[in-house]
Amino acid sequence: LLLKSACPLSKTMRPEIASIENPARSCSLSVLPVSMVLPAGGALPVGKARHRTSPSHWETFTNKLAARSDYDVMTRSPRLLKPLLAGLIITLLQLAMAIGLLAPERPFSERYAALVQHDSHWFMNIVDRGYQTIVPPIDHKVMEVSNVAFFPAYPAIAAAFRYGLNIDTGTALLITAQLAAWGFWIYFFLFCKRWNISPALQICGALLIATHPAAFFLIAAYSESLFLMALLGFIYWSTADGRYAKFWAAIHGIVMSATRIVGIVCAAFPLVRSVFQTGWRRLVEPRPWFRKEKPAIAMTLVASFGAIGFFTYSQLRWGHWDIYMLTQAAGWGIAPDYLAVFRPSSYRWFVPALNDPTEASQMSMTLGAVLFIGIVLCELSIRRWTDLPIRAGIYFCAFVIYYLSVSGVACVDMESMLRYEFSVHALIVLALLNFLRQFQATPVLVRAFGIAAVALLSAAGLCVQGWYVWNFMRGNWVA
């Protein structure tokens, strides 16, 4: 009876609906349970009429399904092994290049320890002694007197390894940074999986990040890798659905804002994304907008608790919530210049000398500005709006990192900007992968030109990075 009543129905339906092209994705009659029967009278139930849904709502619906699928992959599917293995391979290759090829000719333990340089010693001091300072802080760099010049997440996690595994402080810092580097690469490939990025684009994106001249800071005893891992994890989980997705987003956000001061502003990613999803016109009506954006506002506030906790601790212990800023100003001479980005004199257009890292940092600031202008032109001229809200959120994070970094180091000739710009670079590459995935039928010549350009840029970046790693592991200042 079921088969007889179904046959006339299939004749009246459109062929693309009635036909079953893929048994794996369709509901075949042969697999329906015998107990399934039609209602009395043999008539099919009629559903309630539904309003038409706009394309933007369909896009939001499909994005939610994709995010839920991502959550299932993270919790159940063995396909998570691919991002895990890809991230591990890149991290091990970075370590092999630094320790095996470019480190001083010494025993392995000393070659490995050569990744602990410069700012790493300040983190070691914090792990071993805790935060110590006089008020006001000393007017030059003396870590034994005033060491509250770094945020607490990286030394706190390293201290857990230090005392939990009973290892030396330098090794604990390196293990923390390198595990975080692995986590950063895992999230990079998880984003590629979520967005269905082609293998060729994934390889190009990974090359552009891994061959950046400052990419070696991911495996050095610095906080770059922890910040990037926490930031990408925060973005990943705050755009996913699932029982524990918001919990993991909050954890990553707290670590992010407790690692770098700029993490406080990056915590606004959910809010920026939500504004681009719902439209700017809703901002005219504050009360309905506030009710609509309560989840995004709550996530932003929770993610900033890492920095808020550090400021609260500083206020309770020293009576100055801003003791971090005071130490930076006294010891490093940091006087933020929030108009530096808008001054033409801040930009340098010369080719930097390899033996002058300050010139390289100045040039990276200029290239960063050019890159942002290029992104704006591409987005406005091509106008592919798929996934624009998440790209806008990533661009926002990249820009605030760039802007606050330039504002902070403008008074010291852009020193260390090369290292700060690396985080900007990684975020922009990730957003561009999302943008480029929309172009499915790209001409062969265009693809060949793009691959050749990536290969040339990667080769040049790897050569410069090798030179910087060689100098860094011998105690020379890089960024």
Secondary structure, DSSP 8 states (H G I E B T S, - for coil): -HHHHHHHHHHHS-HHHHS---TTTS--GGGS-TT----TTS------------HHHHHHHHHHHHHHHHHHHHHT-GGGHHHHHHHHHHHHHHHIIIIIIIS-SS-HHHHHHTT--THHHHHHHHHHH-----SS--SS--TTT----S-SHHHHHHHHHHHHTT--HHHHHHHHHHHHHHHHHHHHHHHHHHTT--HHHHHHHHHHHHTSTTGGGGTSSSSHHHHHHHHHHHHHHHT--STTHHHHHHHHHHHHHHH-TTHHHHTTHHHHHHHHHH-GGGGGSHHHHHHHTHHHHHHHHHHTHHHHHHHHHHHHHHS-TTHHHHHHHHHH-----TTGGG-GGG---S---TT-HHHHHHHHHHHHHHHHHHHHHHHHHH---TTHHHHHHHHHHHHHHHHHHHHHHGGGTTTTHHHHHHHHHHHHHHHHHHHHTT--S--HHHHHHHHHHHHHHHHHHHHHHHHHHHHHTTT----
